[in-house]
Amino acid sequence: MVADVAVDSGYSVLGMVDDRAKVPRLEITFPFLGGRDWLLSQGRDEFFCALGVGDNLARKAIARFLLAEGFVLATLISRFAVISPFAKLGSGTVVMPCAAVNCSTAIGDGVIVNTGAVVEHDCKVRDYTHLAPNSTLGGGVEVGESSLVGIGATVMPYLRVGSHSIVGAGSLVSRAIPDYATAVGVPARIMRRAAQPPREDNQEIDR
């Protein structure tokens, strides 16, 4: 899907890079170029890199690796999305078809605004968060870093969803969600809270 948006945005997609030895499903449309060794053998200013990884922490680790190696991350916006000229999008962010990002909203780095997601006015979506298909953020909502707002979930205006939190599919958030929490239902109730922040080092791609 990220490659599809890249083509739609006018980029020429060379292919996919993955540390796994073979990615057969991707070869149907785009060639498999190799792993990070192939990438590191290329000139840094020859192309942009796009982040096609759904897992938030893995996407963050990959982005940090690419930036540390001097690569540039592409910010991709489908031509079928609606983006206010008064919204800000960070590097490496992807906005999928039929999504809407309205005025005075700030989207961080490496965010996925997935198909049909709605981000209303004055929202703040922090780095490496995923707004799943058809999710909706009311005006003034803040979503912390590396969180997931699930498919069809709604966050009522001026509430905060904490960092590293999950809002389950179809849920209605009518109260603030703390950091490291999983909330589901209508209204959303906290089902689980992490005793400590998740380890990110097990997501590093240079392990």
C-alpha positions as CSV (number, residue, x, y, z in Angstrom):
1,M,0.0,0.0,0.0
2,V,2.8,2.4,0.8
3,A,4.4,1.6,-2.6
4,D,1.1,2.2,-4.3
5,V,0.8,5.7,-2.6
6,A,4.4,6.4,-3.7
7,V,3.6,5.6,-7.3
8,D,0.4,7.7,-7.0
9,S,2.5,10.6,-5.7
10,G,4.8,10.6,-8.7
11,Y,7.7,8.5,-7.3
12,S,9.3,5.8,-9.3
13,V,9.5,2.7,-7.1
14,L,12.7,0.7,-7.5
15,G,11.6,-2.2,-5.3
16,M,11.3,-3.5,-1.8
17,V,14.1,-3.9,0.8
18,D,13.7,-6.4,3.6
19,D,16.1,-8.3,5.8
20,R,14.2,-11.5,5.2
21,A,15.8,-13.7,2.5
22,K,12.7,-13.7,0.3
23,V,9.5,-11.7,0.2
24,P,7.5,-13.6,-2.5
25,R,4.2,-11.7,-2.2
26,L,5.9,-8.4,-3.0
27,E,7.6,-9.7,-6.1
28,I,4.2,-9.8,-7.9
29,T,4.3,-6.0,-8.3
30,F,7.6,-4.7,-7.1
31,P,11.0,-6.5,-7.2
32,F,12.8,-7.6,-4.0
33,L,16.1,-5.8,-4.0
34,G,17.7,-7.3,-0.9
35,G,18.3,-6.5,2.7
36,R,20.1,-3.7,4.5
37,D,23.4,-4.7,2.9
38,W,22.0,-3.8,-0.5
39,L,20.7,-0.5,0.8
40,L,23.9,0.5,2.5
41,S,25.8,-0.1,-0.8
42,Q,23.7,2.6,-2.5
43,G,24.3,6.3,-2.7
44,R,22.5,8.2,0.0
45,D,21.3,11.0,-2.3
46,E,20.0,8.8,-5.1
47,F,16.5,8.1,-3.8
48,F,14.0,8.5,-1.0
49,C,13.2,5.7,1.4
50,A,9.5,5.0,2.4
51,L,8.5,3.2,5.6
52,G,6.3,0.2,4.7
53,V,6.2,-1.4,8.2
54,G,3.0,-1.6,10.2
55,D,4.4,-2.4,13.6
56,N,5.0,1.0,15.3
57,L,8.2,0.1,17.2
58,A,9.8,-1.7,14.3
59,R,8.9,1.3,12.0
60,K,10.6,3.6,14.5
61,A,13.7,1.4,14.7
62,I,14.0,1.3,10.9
63,A,13.5,5.0,10.6
64,R,16.2,5.7,13.1
65,F,18.6,3.3,11.3
66,L,17.9,5.0,7.9
67,L,18.3,8.5,9.3
68,A,21.5,7.6,11.1
69,E,22.9,6.2,7.8
70,G,22.1,9.4,6.0
71,F,19.0,8.4,4.0
72,V,16.0,10.7,3.5
73,L,12.5,9.5,4.4
74,A,9.7,10.3,1.9
75,T,6.5,11.8,3.2
76,L,3.7,10.3,1.0
77,I,0.2,11.6,0.5
78,S,-2.4,9.8,-1.7
79,R,-3.9,12.1,-4.2
80,F,-7.3,10.8,-3.0
81,A,-6.6,12.1,0.5
82,V,-7.7,15.6,1.7
83,I,-5.0,17.5,3.6
84,S,-5.5,21.0,4.8
85,P,-2.8,23.5,3.7
86,F,-2.7,24.5,7.4
87,A,-1.8,21.0,8.6
88,K,1.8,19.8,9.2
89,L,3.1,16.3,8.3
90,G,6.4,14.9,9.6
91,S,9.0,13.0,7.6
92,G,8.3,9.4,6.8
93,T,4.6,9.8,7.3
94,V,2.1,8.1,4.9
95,V,-1.5,9.3,4.3
96,M,-3.6,6.7,2.6
97,P,-6.5,7.2,0.1
98,C,-9.8,8.8,1.4
99,A,-8.1,10.0,4.6
100,A,-8.7,13.6,5.8
101,V,-6.3,15.7,7.9
102,N,-7.9,19.1,8.8
103,C,-6.6,22.5,9.7
104,S,-4.1,23.3,12.5
105,T,-3.3,19.6,13.0
106,A,0.3,18.4,13.5
107,I,1.2,14.8,12.4
108,G,4.6,13.6,13.6
109,D,7.3,11.6,11.9
110,G,6.7,8.0,10.7
111,V,2.9,8.1,11.2
112,I,0.4,6.0,9.3
113,V,-2.9,7.7,8.5
114,N,-4.6,4.8,7.0
115,T,-7.5,4.4,4.5
116,G,-10.5,6.6,5.3
117,A,-9.1,7.9,8.7
118,V,-10.3,11.3,9.8
119,V,-8.1,13.7,11.8
120,E,-10.1,16.7,12.7
121,H,-8.9,20.3,13.4
122,D,-6.2,21.1,16.1
123,C,-5.2,17.5,16.6
124,K,-1.7,16.4,17.6
125,V,-0.6,12.9,16.5
126,R,2.9,12.1,17.8
127,D,5.6,10.1,16.1
128,Y,5.3,6.5,14.9
129,T,1.6,6.2,15.7
130,H,-0.9,4.3,13.5
131,L,-4.4,5.6,12.8
132,A,-6.1,2.5,11.4
133,P,-8.7,2.5,8.5
134,N,-11.8,4.5,9.2
135,S,-10.7,5.7,12.6
136,T,-11.8,9.2,13.7
137,L,-10.1,11.8,15.9
138,G,-12.4,14.6,17.0
139,G,-11.1,18.1,17.1
140,G,-8.3,18.9,19.6
141,V,-7.4,15.2,20.2
142,E,-3.8,14.3,21.1
143,V,-2.5,10.8,20.4
144,G,0.9,9.9,22.0
145,E,3.9,8.3,20.4
146,S,3.8,4.8,19.0
147,S,0.1,4.3,19.7
148,L,-2.6,2.5,17.7
149,V,-6.1,3.8,17.2
150,G,-7.9,0.7,15.8
151,I,-10.1,0.2,12.8
152,G,-13.3,2.2,13.0
153,A,-12.5,3.6,16.5
154,T,-13.5,7.1,17.5
155,V,-11.9,9.4,20.0
156,M,-14.1,12.2,21.2
157,P,-12.9,15.8,21.0
158,Y,-10.2,17.2,23.2
159,L,-9.2,13.9,24.8
160,R,-5.8,12.4,25.0
161,V,-4.7,8.8,24.1
162,G,-1.4,8.1,25.8
163,S,1.9,7.0,24.3
164,H,2.3,3.2,23.5
165,S,-1.4,2.7,23.9
166,I,-4.0,0.7,21.9
167,V,-7.6,1.7,21.2
168,G,-9.4,-1.4,20.0
169,A,-11.3,-1.6,16.8
170,G,-14.8,0.0,16.9
171,S,-14.2,1.5,20.3
172,L,-15.5,4.9,21.4
173,V,-13.1,6.8,23.6
174,S,-15.0,9.2,25.9
175,R,-12.4,9.5,28.5
176,A,-8.6,10.1,28.3
177,I,-6.5,6.9,27.9
178,P,-3.2,6.8,29.9
179,D,0.2,5.7,28.6
180,Y,0.8,2.0,28.0
181,A,-2.9,1.1,28.2
182,T,-5.2,-1.0,26.0
183,A,-8.8,0.2,25.9
184,V,-11.8,-1.4,24.1
185,G,-15.5,-1.1,23.9
186,V,-18.3,1.5,23.8
187,P,-17.5,3.4,25.8
188,A,-13.9,2.3,25.8
189,R,-12.7,0.8,29.1
190,I,-9.1,0.0,30.1
191,M,-8.5,-3.7,29.8
192,R,-4.8,-3.8,30.4
193,R,-2.0,-1.5,31.5
194,A,1.6,-2.3,31.0
195,A,3.6,-2.5,34.3
196,Q,6.5,-0.9,32.6
197,P,7.3,0.6,29.2
198,P,7.8,-2.0,26.4
199,R,11.4,-2.8,25.5
200,E,12.3,-1.2,22.2
201,D,15.7,-2.7,21.9
202,N,14.2,-6.0,20.8
203,Q,12.8,-4.2,17.8
204,E,16.1,-2.8,16.6
205,I,17.1,-3.9,13.1
206,D,20.8,-3.9,13.9
207,R,20.5,-6.8,16.4
